[in-house]
């Protein structure tokens, strides 16, 4: 099959611009444009993949402590019949585990140190079905949770909270509870001493520095409630939580409400999406600058090929065909640059952890201090939904950049061009 002559001539001009010594500067500009597009596309893919990796790591660590769905009353009072509610929830095939809980705030003190904490009353036997704390570190955490016994007023702290208070196992901490006691001397705060029986590490600093867990029965006595304030639910697929929560809520009796994990942490996930969107816009500008370098490349090529254009027009080539020739030349640079950037970006994105480890070893630096990020390797999660738009945007920008020089070439007057040749 005979190819259109516009494609053949455009491809020949592209190859000739690389080989001709006379056009060495044009060739250099073409290579710079191609390299710029490649680096821009690769940078976009790598950055978005790393951001996806961080988001996935933080989300997974967060969901190790936060339930996929929480069921509670609208006024956050106790659930009247928790056994019936748990049975109704468990009847859904999407549900993997359920566990009752009591959530309340308090002040925790030891010596001179005092911290505001979120106290969570749990059932040690059911909590591992909704929390990953029971399966971390080769089930060491599971044994820690089971150390919570009813009526012993024991407590398990996050490792960061324990370090802030300076407590160790079997030390006593004082819990100051809301709702004071009336005495002849006035209103005094309610206080209770608890024994630290364990420390957990969720991998998420926010929870490790502010969360404390006690037995459900002890929480009922301390906070003077008759039952759990809510039911924690874990699904087989966490991504179904947003759609499943309204379905679950409609199936429950007693006017209970169901909140999924995306709504509980809405501000955090919204901030991540905004940051990701802004990074995409900034890096897309790099691709745009590289793509529009094609304008200068093609303008110089058109100037150099003035005689060729005039001869083609004299032989009967239409302005549309002349324009197509230079569109092909610019498109080849854009396509090749995008393809190289795509391959380079995917290569780095899938091996970024290894590459960062090598660089850290060579220069004796640490990009991810574990005491800050709690990650030993750089995470990366390349996703097709991010990569495909990057490739399309790069190709579209490269094509747009070819339009003006190609249109200028098509408007060239053959008689004027050949006057001095």
Helices and strands as residue ranges (DSSP letters): H 5-19, H 24-62, E 69-73, H 82-90, E 95-110, E 113-122, H 124-127, G 132-134, G 137-139, H 140-145, E 154-158, H 159-165, E 172-183, E 186-200, H 205-208, E 211-215, H 216-223, E 230-235, G 238-240, H 241-251, E 256-260, H 261-264, H 266-304, H 306-314, H 319-350, H 352-363, H 370-373, H 384-410, H 414-417
